[in-house]
C-alpha cells in the first residue's frame, strides 16, 4: 500500500498465547489474519460512517470554506474515494489495513496540503486499533481454535 496502512502485530500476552496455540497445532495463521483484516475493514468503514477515530472521538468538523464547496456535509466520504479504497492485506504473521490512495496519509495524520502547502488539513484518524478490537481478535482466534 503506497498511501497509508497499519500493521496488526500483537504484543499482548493473551493474543500471542492464543496465536502460539494455533501454531503449535501446525495451523496456518494466514486465515486468522485474513479474518482480522476483514473485521478491521468493517470497523474502519463504521468509523467513516460515524465520522470518528478508533477511540470514538469525533473528527474535526469541516471548515465553512470546504462546506461551501461540497454538495454534502459528510467528512471524507462525499467526493473522496478514500472510504471504498480501504482494504486488508493478510500474510502469515500479520495483516496490513489501509489504502493505496496517496492522500490517505494526510487525512489520517493531518498536515499541510494544496498548492504551496497553504491548507491545513486536520488529522482525522480512521485507521487504528482499540480495546474492543483487541477483544474481537481474541474471539476470532478462539473461533479458529474451536474454543469458547
Buried (B, 14 or more C-beta within 10 A) or exposed (E): BEBBBBEBEBEEEEBEEBBEBBEEEEBEBEBBBBBBBBBBBEBBBEBBEEBBBBEEEEBEEBEEEEEEEBEEEBBBBEEBEBBEBBBBBBEEEBBBBBBBBEBBBBBBEBBEBEEEEEBEBBBBBBBBBEEEBBEBBBEBBEEBBEEE
